[in-house]
């Protein structure tokens, strides 16, 4: 009698009954995630949002993806922002809705990966019945964990969550392909997902390696069988490394000076590769701490680099032990080894030796957190199962304990996420929290001062600017902001002294010249103000208020024709400005052009019926 031929793969597709029975579990995940992030729609644009969304003209129109590829390392993200702008311009709620949708889709994909992994031949006998619940628990804790808020509620970090979604989809498609009759379609979908992820953020370049580890550990009985079944898939995944954006990324890493904003690369200012590597041990331990106890969270750590090995060796020893433990588990074919590989491989591009200006940021834990949540859920399940088998707990009590633990953990994490989202609704609150966590952070103090200044709390703003300069002296941009706050608070002489120093150190900065011009003007030194107005407006001709201020200075010293020209130029950029029309009327009146002056005074009243100055001049002129 012939022996049955072995299966080509070590996995079998899940039984139909199991597949059908699990179809409804994902319905629990969505409302839980929506509840935790229900207040995220009130969030405002913060920090890099102001540069990459509010201040980015490129997202003002939707361009084809092929056009986005030119000059951008994250074209899919840019395209999504352009769609947001087309629908709701700069109203933050729409951007938050997209971010949350991406995150929930990623959670559903993680649910699918964990569930289908537990239905593989290796785990099916013991865990098939519990697979949907274990997958739901892992995905739900991952979705509501507060550490994810920086990737979800901080709008511009959709780059991380979108990359994470495509990363998970790549693994999911390879897993489905290995267990499906439609292998080519699933594998092709995985390659497309990987390519789209590359167009979001280059961290996904680690996906082929991580999926290869998963494949060999859980899907293929040998390397030969793996290559025979899916060798072409990995070749296609590796081919995504050749996309044009990666050439820009690699070029920026090797030569940061070749990019407009050198924040990543082997020669980033302030930290070398050795210092960065030594520092990342402490950073990774901090990440693990936040996984287990997510408080306090911080938008901007400005983590100081480690100077030498003596400062880093305890943390490095801990990380080395974790790496050895993960490698040992992988070598023995144990699944926790894959969780360790997941954690360290995904963190490798940002937490190894390639310096990045910001040594620690929470959004880098978006995907690595999944390994921690899966390990936590599996450990709790095994512990309760052991207690049940040893008859310390009845089966009913074990199920009740499992449900209670999951409910408690989800509630605590979800409430913390909800509270953290409130910080994203107010710049002053957010930056006050950052300063509390990282008091040495000059950048955070500068942003806090800006928020205080916007709220009219000038004394507090001045105090924060001065503290930022004490931490990081000789920073012309901070000096400029301090002087602006001093000018607004009436301390103009102090502002002038600071601005003169800043202009000397930073002569190419137009806003510093404009602020100095305004300060001179407030002191009645109009002649001295004019050269600085001209320098600032030459670099930024579209600024209307400084040009109007220059017109006032010109009128004050009797240079009427130049004042008229300045007013007309300002009106080209803002033709509906009541103040601009009024100033032009004044320049014309003083030149004796009364009919034209009356016309512009009436135009000022059309733009602003409450403009008392224009109304008074018309009464005097009889118009």
C-alpha positions as CSV (number, residue, x, y, z in Angstrom):
1,X,0.0,0.0,0.0
2,X,1.3,3.4,-1.0
3,X,2.1,6.0,1.7
4,X,0.1,9.3,1.3
5,X,2.1,12.0,-0.4
6,X,3.0,14.8,2.0
7,X,1.5,18.3,1.5
8,X,3.6,20.8,-0.5
9,X,3.2,23.3,2.4
10,X,3.3,22.8,6.1
11,X,0.1,24.8,6.4
12,X,-3.5,24.1,5.6
13,X,-6.3,26.5,5.0
14,X,-8.5,27.1,8.0
15,X,-11.6,24.8,8.2
16,X,-14.7,26.5,6.7
17,X,-16.6,26.2,10.0
18,X,-13.8,28.0,11.8
19,X,-13.6,30.7,9.2
20,X,-17.3,31.4,9.2
21,X,-17.5,31.3,13.0
22,X,-14.9,34.1,13.3
23,X,-16.4,36.5,10.8
24,X,-18.2,38.7,13.4
25,X,-15.3,39.2,15.9
26,X,-13.9,42.2,14.0
27,X,-17.2,44.0,14.7
28,X,-16.1,44.4,18.3
29,X,-12.8,46.0,17.4
30,X,-14.2,49.0,15.4
31,X,-16.5,50.5,18.1
32,X,-13.8,50.1,20.8
33,X,-11.3,51.9,18.6
34,X,-13.8,54.6,17.7
35,X,-14.6,55.2,21.4
36,X,-10.9,55.6,22.4
37,X,-10.4,58.1,19.6
38,X,-13.8,59.7,19.5
39,X,-12.3,63.1,20.7
40,X,-9.4,63.0,18.3
41,X,-11.4,64.9,15.7
42,X,-11.1,68.1,17.9
43,X,-7.3,68.0,17.5
44,X,-5.5,70.9,16.0
45,X,-2.4,71.1,13.7
46,X,0.7,71.0,15.8
47,X,4.5,71.0,15.4
48,X,5.5,69.6,12.0
49,X,1.8,69.8,10.9
50,X,2.4,73.5,10.5
51,X,5.2,73.0,8.1
52,X,4.1,69.9,6.1
53,X,0.3,70.6,6.0
54,X,-0.5,74.3,6.8
55,X,2.6,75.7,5.1
56,X,2.9,73.2,2.3
57,X,1.7,74.6,-1.0
58,X,2.2,71.2,-2.7
59,X,-0.9,69.8,-1.1
60,X,-3.2,72.6,-2.4
61,X,-4.0,70.6,-5.5
62,X,-4.3,66.9,-6.2
63,X,-1.6,65.7,-8.5
64,X,-1.2,62.2,-10.1
65,X,0.9,59.8,-8.0
66,X,3.6,59.9,-10.8
67,X,3.9,63.6,-10.3
68,X,4.1,63.2,-6.6
69,X,7.1,60.9,-7.0
70,X,9.2,63.9,-8.1
71,X,10.7,65.6,-5.2
72,X,9.0,63.7,-2.4
73,X,10.1,60.6,-0.4
74,X,6.5,60.1,0.8
75,X,4.3,60.6,-2.3
76,X,1.4,58.4,-1.1
77,X,1.2,60.4,2.1
78,X,1.4,63.7,0.2
79,X,-1.4,62.5,-2.1
80,X,-3.6,61.6,0.8
81,X,-3.0,65.1,2.3
82,X,-3.9,66.7,-1.0
83,X,-7.2,64.8,-1.1
84,X,-7.9,66.0,2.5
85,X,-7.3,69.5,1.4
86,X,-9.5,69.2,-1.6
87,X,-12.4,68.0,0.5
88,X,-12.0,70.2,3.6
89,X,-9.1,72.6,3.0
90,X,-7.4,73.1,6.4
91,X,-10.2,71.9,8.7
92,X,-8.4,69.4,11.0
93,X,-11.4,67.1,11.5
94,X,-11.1,65.5,8.1
95,X,-7.4,64.8,8.4
96,X,-8.1,63.1,11.8
97,X,-10.9,61.0,10.2
98,X,-8.5,59.6,7.6
99,X,-5.8,59.0,10.3
100,X,-8.3,57.0,12.4
101,X,-9.6,55.1,9.4
102,X,-6.0,54.0,8.5
103,X,-5.4,52.9,12.1
104,X,-8.6,50.9,12.4
105,X,-7.8,49.2,9.1
106,X,-4.4,48.3,10.4
107,X,-6.0,46.9,13.5
108,X,-8.3,44.7,11.4
109,X,-5.3,43.5,9.4
110,X,-3.4,42.6,12.6
111,X,-6.5,40.7,13.8
112,X,-6.4,38.7,10.5
113,X,-2.7,38.0,10.8
114,X,-2.9,36.7,14.4
115,X,-6.1,34.7,13.8
116,X,-4.8,33.0,10.7
117,X,-1.4,32.3,12.3
118,X,-3.2,30.5,15.1
119,X,-5.1,28.5,12.5
120,X,-1.9,27.2,10.9
121,X,-1.2,23.5,11.2
122,X,1.4,24.2,14.0
123,X,-1.1,25.8,16.3
124,X,-4.5,24.7,15.1
125,X,-5.0,21.7,17.4
126,X,-4.5,23.7,20.6
127,X,-5.7,27.1,19.7
128,X,-8.3,26.9,16.8
129,X,-11.2,27.5,19.2
130,X,-9.6,30.5,20.9
131,X,-7.9,31.9,17.8
132,X,-10.5,34.6,17.0
133,X,-10.7,35.8,20.7
134,X,-6.9,35.8,21.1
135,X,-6.5,37.7,17.8
136,X,-9.2,40.2,18.9
137,X,-7.6,40.8,22.2
138,X,-4.1,41.4,20.7
139,X,-5.5,43.7,18.0
140,X,-7.8,45.6,20.4
141,X,-5.1,46.3,22.9
142,X,-2.8,47.4,20.1
143,X,-5.5,49.8,18.6
144,X,-6.4,51.5,21.9
145,X,-2.9,51.7,23.4
146,X,-2.0,55.3,24.2
147,X,1.5,54.9,22.7
148,X,-0.3,54.9,19.3
149,X,-1.7,58.4,19.7
150,X,1.4,60.0,18.2
151,X,0.9,58.0,15.0
152,X,-2.9,58.6,14.9
153,X,-3.8,61.9,16.5
154,X,-0.6,63.8,15.4
155,X,-1.8,64.3,11.8
156,X,1.5,64.3,9.8
157,X,2.5,61.0,11.4
158,X,0.0,59.3,9.2
159,X,3.2,58.5,7.3
160,X,3.9,56.0,10.1
161,X,0.4,54.5,10.3
162,X,0.0,54.3,6.6
163,X,3.3,52.5,6.2
164,X,2.3,50.3,9.1
165,X,-1.0,49.4,7.4
166,X,0.8,48.4,4.1
167,X,3.5,46.5,6.1
168,X,0.7,44.5,7.8
169,X,-1.1,44.0,4.5
170,X,2.1,42.7,2.9
171,X,2.5,40.0,5.6
172,X,-1.2,39.2,5.5
173,X,-1.2,38.7,1.7
174,X,1.8,36.4,1.8
175,X,0.1,34.4,4.6
176,X,-3.1,34.2,2.7
177,X,-1.3,33.2,-0.5
178,X,0.5,30.3,1.3
179,X,-2.9,29.0,2.5
180,X,-5.0,29.7,-0.6
181,X,-5.7,28.4,-4.0
182,X,-5.4,31.9,-5.5
183,X,-1.7,32.2,-4.6
184,X,-0.6,34.4,-7.4
185,X,-3.3,37.0,-6.7
186,X,-2.5,37.2,-3.0
187,X,1.2,37.3,-3.6
188,X,0.8,40.1,-6.2
189,X,-1.4,42.0,-3.8
190,X,1.4,41.7,-1.2
191,X,4.0,43.1,-3.5
192,X,1.8,46.0,-4.4
193,X,1.1,46.7,-0.7
194,X,4.9,46.7,0.0
195,X,5.5,49.1,-2.9
196,X,2.8,51.5,-1.6
197,X,4.4,51.3,1.8
198,X,7.8,52.2,0.4
199,X,6.0,55.4,-1.0
200,X,4.9,56.2,2.6
201,X,8.1,55.6,4.6
202,X,11.2,53.6,4.0
203,X,11.0,51.6,7.3
204,X,9.0,49.0,5.3
205,X,12.2,48.1,3.5
206,X,12.6,45.6,6.4
207,X,9.4,43.8,5.4
208,X,11.0,41.2,3.0
209,X,13.4,40.1,5.8
210,X,10.7,39.9,8.5
211,X,8.3,38.0,6.3
212,X,11.1,35.6,5.3
213,X,11.7,34.9,9.0
214,X,7.9,34.3,9.5
215,X,7.8,32.0,6.4
216,X,10.7,29.8,7.5
217,X,9.5,29.6,11.1
218,X,5.8,29.0,10.5
219,X,5.1,28.2,6.9
220,X,8.0,26.3,5.3
221,X,9.6,23.1,6.6
222,X,12.9,23.9,4.8
223,X,14.7,26.7,3.0
224,X,14.6,24.6,-0.2
225,X,10.8,24.3,0.0
226,X,10.5,28.0,0.8
227,X,12.5,29.1,-2.2
228,X,10.6,26.7,-4.5
229,X,7.2,27.9,-3.3
230,X,7.8,31.6,-2.9
231,X,11.3,32.6,-4.1
232,X,9.9,34.8,-6.8
233,X,7.7,36.6,-4.2
234,X,10.7,37.7,-2.2
235,X,12.5,38.7,-5.3
236,X,9.5,40.9,-6.2
237,X,9.4,42.3,-2.6
238,X,13.1,43.1,-2.8
239,X,12.5,44.9,-6.1
240,X,10.5,47.5,-4.3
241,X,13.8,48.7,-2.9
242,X,14.6,49.9,-6.4
243,X,11.8,52.5,-6.5
244,X,13.1,56.0,-7.2
245,X,12.2,57.4,-3.7
246,X,14.7,54.9,-2.2
247,X,17.6,56.4,-4.2
248,X,16.7,59.8,-2.6
249,X,16.5,58.2,0.9
250,X,19.8,56.4,0.5
251,X,21.4,59.5,-0.9
252,X,20.2,61.5,2.1
253,X,21.5,59.0,4.5
254,X,25.0,59.0,3.0
255,X,25.0,62.7,2.5
256,X,22.5,64.6,4.6
257,X,23.7,67.9,3.2
258,X,22.3,67.0,-0.2
259,X,18.7,67.3,1.2
260,X,16.8,70.5,2.1
261,X,16.3,69.4,5.7
262,X,19.2,67.1,6.8
263,X,17.6,65.2,9.7
264,X,18.7,61.7,8.8
265,X,22.2,60.5,7.8
266,X,25.7,59.5,8.8
267,X,26.8,63.1,9.3
268,X,23.8,64.6,11.0
269,X,24.9,67.6,13.1
270,X,25.2,66.8,16.9
271,X,25.5,63.0,16.9
272,X,27.7,60.5,15.2
273,X,26.8,56.8,14.4
274,X,28.6,55.5,17.6
275,X,26.9,57.9,19.9
276,X,23.5,57.2,18.2
277,X,24.0,53.5,18.6
278,X,25.0,53.8,22.3
279,X,22.0,56.1,22.9
280,X,19.4,53.8,21.3
281,X,19.8,51.1,24.0
282,X,18.3,53.5,26.6
283,X,15.7,54.7,24.1
284,X,14.5,51.2,23.4
285,X,14.2,50.5,27.1
286,X,12.2,53.6,27.4
287,X,9.9,52.4,24.6
288,X,9.4,49.1,26.4
289,X,8.6,51.0,29.6
290,X,5.9,53.0,27.7
291,X,4.5,49.7,26.3
292,X,3.8,48.5,29.8
293,X,3.2,51.8,31.5
294,X,2.3,54.5,28.9
295,X,2.8,57.6,31.1
296,X,4.1,60.2,30.7
297,X,3.9,60.5,26.9
298,X,5.9,63.2,25.1
299,X,5.6,64.8,21.7
300,X,9.2,66.0,21.5
301,X,11.8,64.4,23.8
302,X,14.9,66.0,22.3
303,X,16.7,63.0,23.9
304,X,20.3,63.8,24.7
305,X,23.0,61.6,23.0
306,X,25.2,59.3,25.1
307,X,28.7,60.6,25.2
308,X,30.6,57.3,25.9
309,X,30.1,53.6,26.6
310,X,30.3,54.1,30.4
311,X,26.9,55.8,30.3
312,X,25.3,53.2,28.1
313,X,26.5,49.8,29.2
314,X,23.6,48.9,31.6
315,X,21.0,49.6,29.0
316,X,23.1,47.9,26.3
317,X,23.4,44.8,28.4
318,X,19.7,44.6,28.8
319,X,19.1,45.0,25.1
320,X,21.8,42.4,24.3
321,X,20.1,39.9,26.6
322,X,16.8,40.5,24.9
323,X,18.4,40.1,21.5
324,X,20.1,36.8,22.6
325,X,16.8,35.5,24.0
326,X,15.0,36.3,20.7
327,X,17.8,34.7,18.7
328,X,17.7,31.6,20.9
329,X,14.0,31.3,20.5
330,X,14.2,31.6,16.8
331,X,17.0,29.0,16.6
332,X,14.8,26.6,18.6
333,X,11.9,27.3,16.3
334,X,9.8,28.9,19.1
335,X,7.2,31.4,18.0
336,X,8.1,34.1,20.6
337,X,11.4,34.4,18.7
338,X,9.4,35.8,15.8
339,X,7.8,38.4,18.2
340,X,11.4,39.4,19.2
341,X,12.4,39.5,15.5
342,X,9.3,41.7,14.7
343,X,10.3,44.1,17.5
344,X,13.9,44.5,16.7
345,X,13.8,44.2,12.9
346,X,11.2,46.9,12.5
347,X,13.0,49.2,14.9
348,X,16.4,48.6,13.2
349,X,16.2,51.5,10.6
350,X,15.5,54.1,13.2
351,X,17.0,52.6,16.4
352,X,20.4,51.2,15.4
353,X,23.4,53.2,14.1
354,X,22.1,55.6,11.4
355,X,21.8,58.9,13.2
356,X,18.4,60.7,13.1
357,X,18.1,64.2,14.5
358,X,15.4,63.1,17.0
359,X,16.9,60.2,18.9
360,X,13.5,59.2,20.4
361,X,10.0,59.6,19.1
362,X,7.0,57.5,20.1
363,X,5.6,57.0,16.6
364,X,8.5,54.6,15.8
365,X,6.7,52.1,18.1
366,X,3.6,51.9,16.0
367,X,4.4,48.4,14.6
368,X,6.8,47.1,17.2
369,X,4.1,47.5,19.8
370,X,2.2,44.7,18.1
371,X,4.9,42.2,19.2
372,X,4.5,43.3,22.8
373,X,0.7,43.1,22.8
374,X,0.7,39.6,21.2
375,X,3.2,38.4,23.8
376,X,1.2,39.9,26.6
377,X,-2.0,38.3,25.4
378,X,-0.4,34.9,24.8
379,X,1.2,35.0,28.2
380,X,-2.0,35.8,29.9
381,X,-3.8,33.1,28.0
382,X,-1.2,30.4,28.8
383,X,-1.2,31.4,32.4
384,X,-5.0,31.1,32.8
385,X,-5.0,27.9,30.7
386,X,-2.4,26.4,33.1
387,X,-4.4,27.4,36.1
388,X,-7.4,25.8,34.6
389,X,-5.6,22.5,33.7
390,X,-4.2,22.4,37.2
391,X,-7.7,22.8,38.5
392,X,-6.9,26.0,40.4
393,X,-9.7,27.5,38.3
394,X,-12.8,26.0,36.8
395,X,-13.2,26.3,33.0
396,X,-16.0,28.8,33.6
397,X,-13.9,30.8,36.1
398,X,-11.0,30.8,33.6
399,X,-13.2,32.3,30.9
400,X,-14.5,34.9,33.3
401,X,-11.0,35.8,34.4
402,X,-9.9,36.1,30.7
403,X,-12.9,38.4,29.9
404,X,-12.3,40.5,33.0
405,X,-8.6,41.0,32.3
406,X,-9.3,42.0,28.7
407,X,-12.1,44.4,29.7
408,X,-9.9,46.0,32.4
409,X,-6.8,46.4,30.2
410,X,-8.9,47.7,27.2
411,X,-10.7,50.2,29.4
412,X,-7.6,51.5,31.2
413,X,-5.7,51.9,27.9
414,X,-8.7,53.3,26.1
415,X,-9.3,55.9,28.8
416,X,-5.6,56.9,28.8
417,X,-5.8,57.3,25.0
418,X,-8.9,59.4,25.3
419,X,-7.2,61.7,27.8
420,X,-4.0,61.9,25.7
421,X,-6.1,63.0,22.7
422,X,-7.1,66.1,24.7
423,X,-3.5,67.3,24.7
424,X,-3.6,67.4,20.9
425,X,-6.5,69.9,21.1
426,X,-4.5,72.8,22.6
427,X,-1.0,73.8,21.8
428,X,-0.3,75.4,25.2
429,X,-1.4,72.2,27.0
430,X,0.6,70.0,24.7
431,X,3.8,72.0,25.0
432,X,3.4,72.5,28.8
433,X,3.4,68.7,29.1
434,X,6.5,68.4,26.9
435,X,8.3,70.9,29.1
436,X,7.3,69.0,32.2
437,X,8.7,65.7,30.8
438,X,11.7,67.3,29.1
439,X,12.7,70.6,30.8
440,X,16.0,70.8,29.0
441,X,14.2,71.0,25.6
442,X,14.7,74.5,24.2
443,X,12.6,73.7,21.1
444,X,9.6,72.8,23.3
445,X,10.0,75.9,25.4
446,X,10.0,77.9,22.1
447,X,6.8,76.3,21.0
448,X,5.2,76.8,24.4
449,X,6.2,80.5,24.3
450,X,4.6,80.8,20.9
451,X,1.4,79.3,22.2
452,X,1.4,81.6,25.2
453,X,2.1,84.6,23.0
454,X,-0.8,83.6,20.7
455,X,-3.1,83.5,23.8
456,X,-1.9,87.0,24.9
457,X,0.1,85.8,27.8
458,X,3.2,87.8,26.9
459,X,4.9,87.7,30.3
460,X,4.8,83.9,30.3
461,X,6.0,83.8,26.7
462,X,9.0,86.1,27.4
463,X,9.9,83.9,30.4
464,X,9.9,80.7,28.2
465,X,11.9,82.4,25.4
466,X,14.5,83.5,27.9
467,X,14.7,80.0,29.4
468,X,15.1,78.5,25.9
469,X,18.0,80.9,25.2
470,X,19.6,79.9,28.5
471,X,19.5,76.3,27.4
472,X,20.5,76.9,23.8
473,X,22.2,80.3,23.6
474,X,22.9,82.3,20.4
475,X,19.9,81.1,18.6
476,X,18.8,84.0,16.4
477,X,15.4,82.6,15.6
478,X,14.6,82.4,19.4
479,X,16.0,85.8,19.9
480,X,13.7,87.1,17.1
481,X,10.6,85.6,18.8
482,X,11.6,87.0,22.2
483,X,12.0,90.4,20.7
484,X,8.6,90.2,19.0
485,X,7.0,89.3,22.3
486,X,8.9,92.2,24.0
487,X,7.7,94.6,21.3
488,X,4.1,93.5,21.7
489,X,4.4,94.0,25.5
490,X,5.7,97.5,25.1
491,X,9.3,96.8,25.9
492,X,10.5,98.1,22.6
493,X,14.0,99.3,23.6
494,X,14.8,95.8,24.9
495,X,13.5,94.3,21.7
496,X,15.6,96.6,19.5
497,X,18.8,95.6,21.3
498,X,18.0,91.9,20.8
499,X,17.0,92.2,17.2
500,X,20.1,94.2,16.2
501,X,22.2,91.4,17.6
502,X,20.0,88.8,15.8
503,X,20.2,90.6,12.4
504,X,24.0,90.8,12.7
505,X,24.2,87.0,13.4
506,X,21.5,86.0,11.0
507,X,21.4,88.7,8.2
508,X,19.6,86.4,5.7
509,X,16.5,86.0,7.9
510,X,13.7,88.3,6.4
511,X,11.4,88.1,9.4
512,X,14.1,89.3,11.8
513,X,14.6,92.4,9.5
514,X,10.8,93.0,9.5
515,X,10.6,92.7,13.3
516,X,13.5,95.1,13.7
517,X,11.9,97.5,11.3
518,X,8.6,97.5,13.2
519,X,10.5,98.0,16.5
520,X,12.3,101.0,15.0
521,X,9.0,102.4,13.8
522,X,7.4,102.1,17.2
523,X,10.2,104.2,18.5
524,X,9.7,106.8,15.8
525,X,12.9,105.9,14.0
526,X,11.2,105.6,10.6
527,X,14.3,106.3,8.5
528,X,16.1,103.4,10.2
529,X,13.1,101.1,9.7
530,X,12.9,101.5,5.9
531,X,16.1,99.5,4.9
532,X,15.0,96.6,7.0
533,X,11.5,96.7,5.6
534,X,13.0,96.5,2.1
535,X,15.3,93.6,2.9
536,X,12.5,91.6,4.5
537,X,9.9,92.3,1.7
538,X,12.4,91.6,-1.0
539,X,12.6,88.0,0.3
540,X,8.9,87.8,1.1
541,X,7.0,90.2,-1.2
542,X,3.6,88.7,-0.5
543,X,3.5,89.9,3.1
544,X,0.9,92.6,3.3
545,X,1.0,94.0,6.8
546,X,4.7,94.7,6.8
547,X,4.3,96.5,3.5
548,X,1.4,98.6,5.0
549,X,3.6,99.4,8.0
550,X,6.4,100.5,5.6
551,X,3.8,102.8,3.9
552,X,3.0,104.3,7.3
553,X,6.7,105.0,7.9
554,X,7.0,106.6,4.5
555,X,4.0,108.8,5.1
556,X,5.5,109.8,8.5
557,X,8.7,111.2,6.8
558,X,6.9,112.7,3.9
559,X,7.9,110.3,1.1
560,X,4.4,110.3,-0.4
561,X,5.0,108.8,-3.8
562,X,6.9,105.9,-2.3
563,X,4.1,105.4,0.2
564,X,1.5,105.3,-2.6
565,X,3.6,102.7,-4.4
566,X,3.8,100.6,-1.3
567,X,0.1,100.8,-0.7
568,X,-0.7,99.8,-4.3
569,X,1.7,96.9,-4.1
570,X,0.1,95.7,-0.9
571,X,-3.4,95.9,-2.5
572,X,-2.2,93.6,-5.3
573,X,-1.7,90.9,-2.8
574,X,-4.8,91.6,-0.7
575,X,-7.2,93.8,-2.8
576,X,-10.0,93.5,-0.3
577,X,-8.0,95.0,2.6
578,X,-9.9,97.9,4.2
579,X,-6.8,99.2,5.9
580,X,-4.8,99.0,2.6
581,X,-7.4,101.1,0.8
582,X,-7.5,103.6,3.6
583,X,-3.8,104.0,3.6
584,X,-3.7,104.5,-0.1
585,X,-6.4,107.1,0.2
586,X,-4.3,108.9,2.8
587,X,-1.2,108.9,0.5
588,X,-3.3,110.3,-2.3
589,X,-4.9,112.9,-0.2
590,X,-1.6,114.2,1.1
591,X,-0.5,114.6,-2.6
592,X,-3.6,116.6,-3.4
593,X,-5.3,113.9,-5.4
594,X,-8.6,114.3,-3.6
595,X,-10.9,112.6,-6.1
596,X,-8.8,109.5,-6.0
597,X,-8.5,109.7,-2.2
598,X,-12.3,109.9,-1.9
599,X,-12.6,106.8,-4.1
600,X,-10.3,104.8,-1.9
601,X,-11.9,106.0,1.3
602,X,-15.3,104.8,0.0
603,X,-13.7,101.5,-1.0
604,X,-12.3,101.1,2.5
605,X,-15.9,101.6,3.9
606,X,-17.2,99.0,1.4
607,X,-14.7,96.5,2.7
608,X,-15.3,97.4,6.4
609,X,-18.4,99.6,7.1
610,X,-17.1,100.2,10.6
611,X,-13.8,101.8,9.5
612,X,-14.0,105.1,11.4
613,X,-10.9,106.6,9.9
614,X,-12.3,106.3,6.3
615,X,-15.6,107.7,7.4
616,X,-14.0,110.7,9.1
617,X,-11.8,111.5,6.1
618,X,-14.9,111.4,3.8
619,X,-16.7,113.8,6.1
620,X,-13.8,116.2,6.1
621,X,-13.4,116.0,2.3
622,X,-17.1,116.2,1.6
623,X,-17.3,112.8,-0.1
